[in-house]
Amino acid sequence: MVGPKSCELTGITFAPDDKTMFVDVQHPGEEGDSHFPNNSSRPRSSVLMITREDGGVIGA
């Protein structure tokens, strides 16, 4: 998994049914290279929730 420049991907975990994965994106763009998650003037840490389009188990 790859995140925005200058970030840390942490806290990867799954929901009990393995159909949702959560990923924390910390400190994106502190060096001024990125404006994750949008073009605001201040980069923000975020939590992503990832699911499959068909609602199935992640990795299956």
PLY file of the C-alpha trace (Angstrom):
ply
format ascii 1.0
element vertex 60
property float x
property float y
property float z
element edge 59
property int vertex1
property int vertex2
end_header
0.00 0.00 0.00
1.26 3.47 -0.89
0.17 6.77 0.63
0.79 10.46 -0.05
4.39 11.74 -0.07
5.92 12.13 3.42
3.20 10.16 5.23
3.09 7.14 7.53
0.51 4.39 6.95
-0.38 2.95 10.36
-3.11 1.15 12.26
-4.10 -1.23 9.47
-6.92 -3.37 10.85
-10.04 -5.20 9.66
-13.67 -5.24 10.75
-14.72 -8.54 12.40
-16.34 -9.76 9.14
-13.17 -8.97 7.09
-15.26 -6.91 4.64
-13.82 -3.53 5.68
-10.18 -2.50 6.14
-9.20 0.64 8.06
-5.92 2.48 7.42
-4.61 5.57 9.20
-2.64 8.12 7.16
-0.49 10.19 9.53
1.45 13.38 8.94
0.95 13.69 5.16
2.91 16.46 3.55
4.43 18.05 6.63
7.36 19.06 4.46
5.03 21.05 2.20
5.12 18.50 -0.62
1.53 17.29 -0.36
-1.90 18.61 0.51
-3.70 15.37 1.33
-6.67 14.87 1.31
-7.38 17.95 -0.82
-5.80 21.23 -1.85
-6.45 22.99 1.45
-3.61 24.98 2.94
-3.11 22.50 5.79
-2.47 18.74 5.37
-4.51 16.55 7.73
-4.19 13.02 9.03
-7.06 10.77 7.94
-8.59 7.34 8.47
-9.55 5.45 5.31
-12.26 2.80 5.17
-11.70 0.39 2.28
-14.33 -2.06 0.99
-14.76 -4.17 -2.13
-17.26 -3.02 -4.75
-19.04 -6.39 -4.54
-19.20 -6.26 -0.71
-17.04 -9.37 -0.38
-14.23 -10.26 2.00
-11.01 -8.25 1.50
-8.22 -10.46 0.16
-10.56 -13.25 -1.00
0 1
1 2
2 3
3 4
4 5
5 6
6 7
7 8
8 9
9 10
10 11
11 12
12 13
13 14
14 15
15 16
16 17
17 18
18 19
19 20
20 21
21 22
22 23
23 24
24 25
25 26
26 27
27 28
28 29
29 30
30 31
31 32
32 33
33 34
34 35
35 36
36 37
37 38
38 39
39 40
40 41
41 42
42 43
43 44
44 45
45 46
46 47
47 48
48 49
49 50
50 51
51 52
52 53
53 54
54 55
55 56
56 57
57 58
58 59
